[in-house]
Amino acid sequence: RVDPDQPLPLSFAQERQWFLWQLEPEAAAYHLPIAVRVSGPLDVARLEFALGALAARHEVLRTRFVERNGEAHQAIDPARVVELAVVPIALDELAAALERGLSAPFDLAHGPLWRAGVYRLGDEDHVLWLVAHHAIADEHSLRIAIDELARLYAGDVLPSRAIDYADYAAWQRGWLVGEELE
């Protein structure tokens, strides 16, 4: 595990995303969206708790990028309470609303690099949407996050994690040098 008090390097993939974001900060090309229709009762407080627990569990969901001496580093923010906006909406407005929520730009320097919301179509008909920047997630990791979110919402206690993405990035930077990098 890395020392969180030391500058945390970006992985090569994060460095690429940082570079591309600086060229086009308003672009949504690297947004990873998910929208899930929830039929039946939705406990918003429980969902907020589950999202907060997910972010507390995965440092990468609390990561943003800062520049020091011309070099980008990961900054991991403390866990925070997640508050979801539950917006009543008509079904014929849903597609446009999702497009706005999912394509709004991220600020990789200030974060957060993911967001979520709920559209309320009826008393027991909702759409939960999440979007993360590719700098902190990929399709596979989002599938894992959605599975863990469902488990946390159901009240499951998840096992602790041995490493986080910052640990992997530091390992990658330490290993992939010199001849290996060539």
N, C-alpha and C positions, 0 to 999 in steps of 0.2 A: 504494500500500500504506500502511496505517496504521502509526503508530509504536506498537509494542506496550507501550512504557513509559508511554503516555498512557491515560487512562480510555477504554475502548472502548464506544461506545454500543450499545444493543440495536437491532435492526431493529424496525420497527413490529410485525411478526408475533411476534418474540420478546417484546416488551413486553406484547403481549396474552397470551401464554402465561404470562409471569411473573405478571401480574395474576390470571389464572384459577387458577394454581397456589397463590397465596397464599389464595384463597378456599376451595380444596378440595385440599389437598396430598396426600391419600390417593387421589384419583380416578385411575382408569386410562383415562379417556375420551380422553386425548391420547397414549396409548402406540401406537407403530407396531410391530407384531410381525411377525416372519418366522420360519417354521420350514421347514427343508429336510431331506428324507430323504436320507441319504448311504449308498448301497449300495456295498460293496467296502471295501478297506482305507482307514483314515483315519489319517493321520499327525498326531497331536494337536500335537506340537511344531511342525510346519510350519504348522498352522492357527493356533496361538498367535502364531507369528512374523508370519504374514500379517495377523492382526487388529491386532497392534502396529504393523506397517508402515502399515496403513490409517489408524489413529488418528494416527500421526506425520505422515502425508500430509495429513490433513484436520483443521485446527485446531478446527473446530466439534465434532469428536468428543472434544475435550479441553476443551470450554468448559463453564463453569458461570456462574451469575449472582450477583454480589455487589452489595450496596447500599452506596453512599457518599453521605453527606449527603442521604438520602432519595431518591436516584436509582439505578436499577439499571444495572449495567454488565456487560459480558462479562469474564470472567477466563479466560485460556487457560493451562491447566496444562501442564507439560512432558510429553513423551511418556513412556510407562511400559511395562514388560513386561506383557503380557496373560497371565494364567494361567486356563485353562479348567478348570472342574470337569467331569469325565466321570463321570456318574452311571449305574450299571447300573440298568435299570428294565424291568419287564414291560410288554408292549404294552398290556394292559388298564389300566395305571396312567398311560400316557403323556398322555392328554388332561388329566387333573387336574394332573399335574406341569407341563405346559406352561402351563396356566392360572395356576398359582402363580408361575412364573418370569416370565411375560409381564405379569402384572398387579400385581406388587409395586411399591409406590410409588417414585418418584424424589425426590431432594432437590435441587431446582434450585440451591440455594445451595452445596451441598457436593459434588455430583456423585459419580461420573460420571453422565452423562445417557444412557448406553446400557450394555447388558450382554449377555453371550452365555453360552451353556452348551451342553453336549453330553449327550444321553441315549444310552446304549449299550443297544441292544435285543439285540445279538448280536455275535459276533466281527467281522462285516463288515456290520453294520446299525446305523446311528446316526441321530440327529436333531440337527442343529445348529439352535439357536434364537438369535435376536437380537431385541432390543427397544430402541427409541430413543424418547426423549421428543420430541414434536412441536416443542418449542422449538429443537431442533437439526437436525431432519430433516423431510422430507415423503416422500410415496410415491415421487416421481420420484428424489429424492436417494438413497433407500434402494436403489432398483433399480441406480443407478450404483455405490453402495457394494458391493452383492453382486457385481456384475460385476467390480469392481476386486479384491475379496477373492478371487474365483476365479482371477483372473489372477496375483495375488500368491502364492497357494497353489501355482500351477503354476510359479512361479519367474520370471515376467515382471518386467521392470523398467519401471515406468510413467514417463511423461514428467513433468517437474516442473510445478508449478502456478504460474500467474502471480498469482492472487489467492485469497483465502480469504473466508469468509462475513463475518468482521469488517470486511474492506475494503468489501464490499458494504453492510453496515449503516451504516458511516460515510458512504459515498457517498449512500445513501438519505436519511440524516438531514441531510446537507449540501444536497442537492438539493430535497427535499420540505419546503420552508419557505415561509412567507409566502403569496404568491399561488398558487404551485404546490400548496401544502397545501390551500388553500381549495377 
